Amino acid sequence: GAASVVVGHPLDTIKIRLQAGQGYGNTLSCLFTVYRNESVAGFFKGMSFPLASIAVYSSVVFGVFSNTQRLLSQLRHGDPSRTPALTDMALASMVAGFVSVGIGTPVDLVKIRLQMQTQPYIEANVKLKPTVPGFPVYRGPIHCFRTVLQKEGIAGMYRGAGAMLLRDVPGYCLYFIPYTFFCGWITPDGCISPNPSSIWLAGGVAGAISWGIATPMDVVKSRLQADGVYLNKYKGTLDCILQSYQNEGLKVFFRGITVNTVRGFPTSSAMFLGYELSLKAMKRDQTETNP
């Protein structure tokens, strides 16, 4: 999980700026603008909080997915180690996506607020002074968390949870199922487990597919969670969808899709590789300790 954050955060910052910011144009323009205004450090804004919490988040998501599969195999066939059917994998993925929202929403909100707080707010006749040269709204992740909790309460910490639910429940189906399929397809016959290169490739392809298809709801989630640094513009998920469509057309829901897809490959490769190798190492240690 930590590996995926470090690998993917700079592209995540560009994605959030494209989806919820103003005046960036295309991906390359956004990259140069962030570098020119905020140097290399600008790409790593808001990274500390997801880095600190990713261990819990990843273990819950992968743990819920694998244990739900085992439970379904036990209920259906009386054998938890039996290879799960496609429907079992889909159901386990949906449960993992649902559970992930409970942990992931506050983490994403703090990350996005920190990534977006240097952006100017321009809407109708309201123009607030940009904070790039002066003082940021939040001093860091803890200050951001505390400020949002004090001003908006628990509901504020879970702003965008509905959009995240609509993104992650189908998103995890398109994450775990393609990974399992491609891993089995790439792994040579006769091998008990996939080799690291198969895991890396299958994880990357699954991540690119999942993040690419999840982009429309990811845009809505980003906008809802970035909203509130200065003013609250959106009343909820549906209002955000309608306002975004009315103001910018259908193309707004595909902002950052290239970055999302490209970023999905290395982050998911790192995530699955770290997961599978860690699991293999722990099983080997367990076998050596308890022959």
C-alpha positions, -999 to 999 in steps of 0.1 A, spaced: 0 0 0 28 24 9 46 16 -23 15 24 -44 11 58 -26 47 69 -32 46 57 -69 12 72 -77 9 104 -57 25 129 -81 1 118 -109 -28 118 -84 -21 155 -77 -22 163 -114 -55 143 -117 -71 161 -88 -60 195 -102 -74 187 -136 -107 174 -122 -114 200 -96 -91 230 -104 -93 257 -130 -72 270 -158 -49 240 -163 -59 229 -198 -44 195 -206 -23 171 -186 11 185 -198 0 221 -191 -11 211 -156 23 194 -150 43 224 -160 20 248 -141 23 229 -108 61 226 -112 65 263 -121 43 276 -92 51 250 -65 83 232 -76 86 194 -71 71 196 -36 38 206 -52 33 171 -66 35 156 -31 10 178 -13 -13 158 10 8 126 7 16 121 44 -19 113 55 -27 86 29 8 72 34 2 69 72 -33 53 68 -27 32 37 -16 2 57 -50 0 75 -69 8 43 -51 -18 22 -52 -46 48 -90 -40 53 -98 -40 15 -76 -70 6 -86 -88 38 -123 -83 33 -120 -94 -4 -101 -126 4 -121 -136 35 -154 -129 17 -143 -153 -11 -133 -179 15 -166 -176 33 -186 -179 0 -166 -210 -10 -172 -225 24 -210 -218 22 -213 -230 -14 -189 -260 -15 -179 -267 21 -143 -259 12 -129 -224 19 -98 -230 -2 -117 -239 -33 -112 -216 -63 -141 -191 -62 -166 -187 -91 -168 -154 -110 -200 -145 -91 -183 -150 -58 -154 -128 -69 -178 -101 -80 -197 -102 -47 -165 -102 -27 -152 -72 -47 -185 -53 -41 -183 -60 -4 -146 -48 -3 -156 -16 -23 -184 -9 2 -162 -13 33 -134 7 17 -156 38 16 -158 39 54 -121 42 58 -111 58 25 -135 88 24 -119 109 53 -84 100 40 -93 111 5 -110 143 17 -79 154 37 -56 146 8 -77 165 -17 -82 195 5 -44 197 9 -39 192 -28 -64 219 -37 -59 246 -11 -35 266 -32 -61 270 -59 -80 303 -64 -118 302 -61 -135 321 -90 -173 317 -93 -198 343 -106 -190 376 -88 -171 359 -60 -133 360 -62 -113 350 -33 -76 357 -30 -55 327 -41 -32 314 -13 -2 304 -34 21 332 -24 6 337 11 -9 315 37 -25 281 30 -59 273 45 -45 242 63 -11 238 79 -10 200 74 -31 168 75 -38 169 113 -48 206 112 -70 199 81 -87 169 98 -93 189 130 -106 220 111 -130 200 89 -143 181 120 -148 213 140 -165 232 112 -185 205 94 -186 176 119 -186 139 110 -208 146 79 -181 169 66 -154 142 69 -177 119 48 -184 145 21 -184 127 -12 -190 93 3 -220 86 -20 -199 93 -51 -170 72 -37 -195 44 -32 -207 46 -68 -170 46 -79 -156 19 -56 -183 -8 -56 -181 -13 -94 -145 -2 -95 -133 -30 -73 -151 -55 -94 -131 -42 -124 -100 -43 -102 -99 -78 -86 -117 -98 -114 -94 -86 -143 -63 -91 -120 -74 -127 -112 -81 -134 -149 -49 -119 -163 -28 -135 -136 -42 -170 -145 -38 -163 -182 -2 -151 -180 10 -177 -155 24 -208 -173 7 -241 -169 21 -262 -140 31 -233 -119 15 -233 -84 16 -195 -80 22 -166 -104 57 -152 -107 65 -115 -98 65 -104 -134 30 -119 -140 17 -102 -108 32 -69 -119 17 -70 -153 -17 -83 -143 -19 -58 -115 -10 -29 -137 -36 -39 -164 -63 -44 -138 -55 -10 -123 -55 8 -157 -89 -7 -165 -105 0 -131 -93 36 -129 -101 44 -165 -137 32 -162 -141 48 -127 -131 83 -139 -166 98 -142 -175 92 -106 -140 100 -96 -144 135 -110 -177 139 -91 -160 127 -58 -130 150 -63 -152 180 -69 -173 173 -39 -143 168 -16 -124 198 -29 -156 219 -25 -154 234 10 -118 247 10 -135 282 4 -172 279 -2 -197 250 -5 -209 250 -40 -225 216 -43 -254 202 -22 -247 166 -29 -237 140 -55 -266 145 -78 -263 183 -76 -226 181 -84 -234 159 -115 -261 183 -127 -240 215 -121 -209 200 -137 -229 189 -168 -248 222 -172 -216 243 -169 -191 222 -188 -210 195 -207 -204 157 -208 -167 160 -214 -162 172 -178 -167 136 -165 -137 124 -184 -113 150 -171 -81 134 -160 -89 100 -176 -55 97 -193 -37 104 -160 -61 81 -141 -54 52 -165 -16 58 -167 -14 62 -129 -35 31 -124 -8 9 -139 22 15 -116 1 20 -84 -18 -12 -89 14 -31 -99 31 -19 -68 0 -27 -47 -5 -63 -59 32 -71 -61 36 -59 -25 6 -79 -14 14 -112 -31 51 -111 -21 44 -101 15 18 -129 17 42 -154 2 70 -144 26 47 -147 57 34 -181 46 70 -193 41 80 -180 76 49 -197 91 58 -230 74 94 -228 87 82 -219 122 55 -246 123 67 -276 101 
